[in-house]
């Protein structure tokens, strides 16, 4: 039986290459929605900002009526309880908006979801693609992209799901350890496989 909308999550640890995979999927013509992009957009919402400041105080404010996202990140990544409180505010808002935007889409729809397993959101999706990458390459990617120190990077990685110890046999897995052209071919073949599954 055909479904009009197949929700597929693309997930993986920080620095694994989720965005690269999602960009290649988008170039193949599939709709892709990003939790991180919607999270950034939420900071333009007055109600959302008020809720964040009410929870974490003026120390995360930017002095212009908004929130300094770097200050907020530094605040929550040093405290599991604060991170949980932030997630309780942001995750429902992100998923609600993301699914609202995608509801009119037909066929395969992809969602870049960084904290899929941490939040137990697997049940919200029909299929899951896990992007994996060598730890050293992940660290180097994060260092170049975000300018964080090695200790800061390790702290953030340690707060995430441990992808190296998990059995992902029930999901699709992409090992991001190849040239971009090879990765493009791998993704193209995977799209054909998933399309065939849901066209029967």
JOGITA-V554863 format. One record per helix or strand of 3 or more residues. SS is the DSSP state (alpha for helix, beta for strand). FROM is the first residue (numbers start at 1). LEN is the number of residues. If there is no record, write none. Layout:
ss:from:len
SS:FROM:LEN
SS:FROM:LEN
//
This chain:
ss:from:len
beta:5:7
alpha:18:10
beta:31:4
alpha:35:8
alpha:46:11
alpha:58:3
alpha:69:9
alpha:80:23
beta:107:6
alpha:116:4
alpha:122:3
beta:127:6
alpha:135:12
alpha:150:9
alpha:163:3
beta:172:4
alpha:180:20
//
